[in-house]
């Protein structure tokens, strides 16, 4: 009897196929862990289809084959049948032996048939005020940009799972965040795709075992000094035991619902912003009538104000800054200015000025 073919393998292959760019080079971002190696195994299946190899079993595989049932191969000839797939291994240089971990991951990726396989060192700033996790993320995305430029790739596939999504939503709840933050990790953003958000960490480990891959266990993932690791190893297990055994699925479902709501609200805000922004100033000031802004529902109005700040060259404002700007909309009290992220300022036009009865967003003056 042939070994059981895990359903997780097929689900990963189908999800990856939908995420691939058939017209360009796709890079799998890999750390050597189970999640990213499972993603690489699913992507390699489609790379072998492009190369004309038997997708059921590679010539260099000595282990159990993915034996032939009609369920083993995703139906149709979609993106996976023509997409080129390579990989990029990011070495954050944060652990002793990270160079060896990177080399082992790269060798496994080449063994899967991915081409090209790049190894890129990420320079993490230990003195960054962002904190260690955010600093590593910043360095990682800088390395991704380098890989995209070096290879001309059009997409990078990231291996976030449903467990990562649950952790992200829980962190957003702890911060008291809004709908967009509760939407968690987006499946699509710019050149990045996250096809494994519907799979669990346990399933990625199953895929690696089936493909006879050897994942690396990052010690930081179990270190409670890092907030995300604490959520992963202590808080979520406690909630599963004391609140609901399906808490991870519930949090991931919350993210999906919140993402759909946030997308709709964001689009409504963009449409309304275009209608309200009818009087730009000669020096780049963005002006909107107070009465028109006040007529907009709060959920849309705050998004409109945030869009104006970003359009003026600032960063997305915090909830506290948005509430401070909202106080300017009344015709009494302080007229500002309010200092916002990125050096942008907001004030209410006062009586006798050409900006009277308008909210004015002033760009940063360099």
Secondary structure as the mmCIF struct_conf table of DSSP 4:
data_model
#
loop_
_struct_conf.conf_type_id
_struct_conf.id
_struct_conf.beg_label_comp_id
_struct_conf.beg_label_asym_id
_struct_conf.beg_label_seq_id
_struct_conf.end_label_comp_id
_struct_conf.end_label_asym_id
_struct_conf.end_label_seq_id
HELX_LH_PP_P HELX_LH_PP_P1 UNK A 2 UNK A 4
HELX_RH_AL_P HELX_RH_AL_P1 UNK A 7 UNK A 19
TURN_TY1_P TURN_TY1_P1 UNK A 22 UNK A 23
BEND BEND1 UNK A 24 UNK A 24
STRN STRN1 UNK A 25 UNK A 30
BEND BEND2 UNK A 32 UNK A 33
HELX_RH_AL_P HELX_RH_AL_P2 UNK A 34 UNK A 51
TURN_TY1_P TURN_TY1_P2 UNK A 52 UNK A 52
TURN_TY1_P TURN_TY1_P3 UNK A 55 UNK A 56
TURN_TY1_P TURN_TY1_P4 UNK A 59 UNK A 60
BEND BEND3 UNK A 63 UNK A 63
TURN_TY1_P TURN_TY1_P5 UNK A 70 UNK A 71
BEND BEND4 UNK A 72 UNK A 73
BEND BEND5 UNK A 75 UNK A 76
HELX_RH_3T_P HELX_RH_3T_P1 UNK A 79 UNK A 81
TURN_TY1_P TURN_TY1_P6 UNK A 82 UNK A 82
STRN STRN2 UNK A 84 UNK A 91
BEND BEND6 UNK A 95 UNK A 95
TURN_TY1_P TURN_TY1_P7 UNK A 96 UNK A 97
HELX_RH_AL_P HELX_RH_AL_P3 UNK A 98 UNK A 112
TURN_TY1_P TURN_TY1_P8 UNK A 113 UNK A 113
BEND BEND7 UNK A 115 UNK A 116
STRN STRN3 UNK A 117 UNK A 121
TURN_TY1_P TURN_TY1_P9 UNK A 126 UNK A 127
TURN_TY1_P TURN_TY1_P10 UNK A 129 UNK A 130
HELX_RH_AL_P HELX_RH_AL_P4 UNK A 132 UNK A 151
BEND BEND8 UNK A 154 UNK A 154
STRN STRN4 UNK A 155 UNK A 157
HELX_RH_AL_P HELX_RH_AL_P5 UNK A 162 UNK A 175
TURN_TY1_P TURN_TY1_P11 UNK A 176 UNK A 176
HELX_RH_AL_P HELX_RH_AL_P6 UNK A 179 UNK A 182
TURN_TY1_P TURN_TY1_P12 UNK A 183 UNK A 183
BEND BEND9 UNK A 185 UNK A 185
BEND BEND10 UNK A 187 UNK A 187
STRN STRN5 UNK A 188 UNK A 189
TURN_TY1_P TURN_TY1_P13 UNK A 190 UNK A 191
STRN STRN6 UNK A 192 UNK A 193
TURN_TY1_P TURN_TY1_P14 UNK A 195 UNK A 198
BEND BEND11 UNK A 199 UNK A 199
HELX_RH_AL_P HELX_RH_AL_P7 UNK A 201 UNK A 210
TURN_TY1_P TURN_TY1_P15 UNK A 211 UNK A 212
HELX_RH_3T_P HELX_RH_3T_P2 UNK A 219 UNK A 222
TURN_TY1_P TURN_TY1_P16 UNK A 224 UNK A 225
BEND BEND12 UNK A 226 UNK A 226
HELX_RH_AL_P HELX_RH_AL_P8 UNK A 227 UNK A 230
HELX_RH_PI_P HELX_RH_PI_P1 UNK A 231 UNK A 235
HELX_RH_AL_P HELX_RH_AL_P9 UNK A 236 UNK A 242
TURN_TY1_P TURN_TY1_P17 UNK A 243 UNK A 243
TURN_TY1_P TURN_TY1_P18 UNK A 245 UNK A 246
HELX_RH_AL_P HELX_RH_AL_P10 UNK A 247 UNK A 276
TURN_TY1_P TURN_TY1_P19 UNK A 282 UNK A 283
BEND BEND13 UNK A 284 UNK A 284
STRN STRN7 UNK A 286 UNK A 289
HELX_RH_AL_P HELX_RH_AL_P11 UNK A 290 UNK A 294
TURN_TY1_P TURN_TY1_P20 UNK A 295 UNK A 295
BEND BEND14 UNK A 296 UNK A 296
HELX_RH_AL_P HELX_RH_AL_P12 UNK A 298 UNK A 311
TURN_TY1_P TURN_TY1_P21 UNK A 312 UNK A 313
HELX_LH_PP_P HELX_LH_PP_P2 UNK A 315 UNK A 318
HELX_RH_AL_P HELX_RH_AL_P13 UNK A 319 UNK A 326
HELX_RH_3T_P HELX_RH_3T_P3 UNK A 327 UNK A 329
BEND BEND15 UNK A 330 UNK A 333
STRN STRN8 UNK A 336 UNK A 339
HELX_RH_3T_P HELX_RH_3T_P4 UNK A 341 UNK A 343
STRN STRN9 UNK A 345 UNK A 348
STRN STRN10 UNK A 349 UNK A 349
HELX_LH_PP_P HELX_LH_PP_P3 UNK A 350 UNK A 350
TURN_TY1_P TURN_TY1_P22 UNK A 351 UNK A 352
BEND BEND16 UNK A 353 UNK A 353
TURN_TY1_P TURN_TY1_P23 UNK A 354 UNK A 355
STRN STRN11 UNK A 356 UNK A 356
TURN_TY1_P TURN_TY1_P24 UNK A 357 UNK A 357
STRN STRN12 UNK A 358 UNK A 362
HELX_LH_PP_P HELX_LH_PP_P4 UNK A 363 UNK A 364
#
